[in-house]
Amino acid sequence: MKILYSILFYIALPLILIRLLWRGIRSPSYWQRWSERFGNSPLLSDQQPVIWIHAVSVGEVEATRPLITTLFAEYPKHQIIITAMTPTGSARVRLLYGDSVSHCYLPYDVSFAVQRFLKRTHPQFGIIMETEIWPMLLLSCQQLNIPLVLANARMSELSAKGYARFASFTKTILQSLHFIAAQGEADRQRFKQLGADIKKVHAIGNLKYEISLPTSLVEQATAMRNLWDSRRPTWVAASTHEGEETIILNASRQVRAAFPELLLIIVPRHPERFDRVTALSQKAGFKTLRRSEHRPCPSDVKVLVVDTMGELPLFYAASDVAFVGGSLVPVGGHNILEPATLGRPIITGPHYFNFNEITTQFLKADAAIQINDTEELAETIIKLLQDSPQRHKMGDAALQLMASSQGASKRLVNLIKRHITHHAQ
């Protein structure tokens, strides 16, 4: 099966490169640093042992923040390299960590690229965030005696059914890992069913609950709202996808009938859609401002499109209500924990299967509300904007849930010290 997988990946490689070229038309950053995707990572110093962390994109990079802090404290003599798969993830690594860590793209899962990457970085152990299972990478690390940890791992029922189609190969891959740090007990049991050694699968909680936002963020948001008029009702539609903005704009039109001064902030998930979303808003008849214009948002502007990167927490902090996108269309939703950390009432659509456990917890705790369509979205926004005590009640419930769910990064590092200590000295 390993040979068949390798052959199929080599066959698919030209298509992968064509896709990279195509994505580069809208986002030129995809045309850059191709050599890293074939294993030409930066050469690291032989004087310090290396910890390697893989975080595929922005959400996973954000989840590394408490972990990186703990690793620096526990392994002060080590250097850290973080790999990502997307330009947005890469940019987030640079923004968060600067020169304190090394960084490059993860190579494609072909033998020569993986081997080159591992020989140039020679990590003592690696931590792969979420469930990024690349067979050639995992088996190569096992062959080179590089302990690998699958951290913050989740396994949905749907994903488990997919992996189960290749039961023998999946079992081999999972057993190549040193251990798995799953988010919850349900994830742990699904990994067991797929062939992982249950003694090496631990349910430690979700690293993403340990969000650490700058202390100055609320002050910055307050100053920004004062420029708009702090009394102006404001809601944010974050991480939106194709098909969602039309629903959001139509809902906003209904909300504006009750709140004429309403400001809608739209934050598209992908940079290549900034122009399209701006044009869509203008076509719908709303005076629209782009964040990149760096101008105050006067009262006649009805929609602000955030076409910059890394500022979403600021706009959560500057809003009264937060809708988290990717959930009105079957994308699977996005992380609701940033607005929760800021005590904002959260709204989600019905499609949150990528964050099912987290979102379900918030819905049960009345810290979030699920809506299904334009009318329900508009009605919910109106009710929340009219009811300040309800907004605060939801925000407090979110903060309490966040506080009770932290500690996963420390548990993860304790497991690393217990299981990989002799590799990390």
Secondary structure, DSSP 4 states (H G I P E B T S, - for coil): -HHHHHHHHHHHHHHHHHHHHHHHHH-GGGGS-GGGGGT-PPPPPTTS-EEEEE--SHHHHHHHHHHHHHHHHH-TT-EEEEEESSHHHHHHHHHHHGGGSEEEEPPPSSHHHHHHHHHHH--SEEEEESS---HHHHHHHHHTT--EEEEEE---HHHHHHHHTTHHHHHHHHTTSSEEEESSHHHHHHHHHTT--GGGEEE---GGG-----TTHHHHHHHHHHHH-TTS-EEEEEEE-TTHHHHHHHHHHHHHHH-TT-EEEEEESSGGGHHHHHHHHHHTT--EEEGGG-----TT--EEE--SSS-HHHHHHT-SEEEESSTTTTT-----HHHHHTT--EEE-S--GGGHHHHHHHHHTTSEEE--SHHHHHHHHHHHHH-HHHHHHHHHHHHHHHHHT--HHHHHHHHHHHHHGGG--
